[in-house]
Structures are given as C-alpha cells and as structure tokens.
Amino acid sequence: MTDQFPDPYQYGKLVATVEALSQKVDKLEVGMDSLLELANKSRGGFFTGMMIVSGVSAFIGFVSHYISSK
C-alpha cells in the first residue's frame, strides 16, 4: 500500500479558498440578518398603507355607486 500525500501547493490553495469562502459566508449572513430586520420593519408600514388605500377605494366605490344609482 502506498501513501499518497496531496501536493502541498494544491493543499495550501485549497485551504486559502476555504478560508475566503468562509469569510464570504459570514458577510452574507450579516447581510441577510440586516435585510430580514429591514423587511420586518417595513412590513407594518406596508400593511398600514394597504389598509388606507383599501379604505379610500371602498369610499370612492360607495360614493360612485350612490351617485350612479340615483
């Protein structure tokens, strides 16, 4: 049985690549956390805006129906 060791240069490149990818994943996790926080903050404003728009739309529909039925 022969022992086959990886090429030290190739092994070093692989270790450096793994470390770089690990740093990128860490940055992506931080970015995803901030995006999730921003989405949770804006969700309340979005639903408030939808409620206001639907109320105005219902009022306009009621008025137009009242005017057209006379």
Secondary structure, 3 states (H helix, E strand, C coil): CCCCCCCHHHHHHHHHHHHHHHHHHHHHHHHHHHHHHHHHHHHHHHHHHHHHHHHHHHHHHHHHHHHHCC
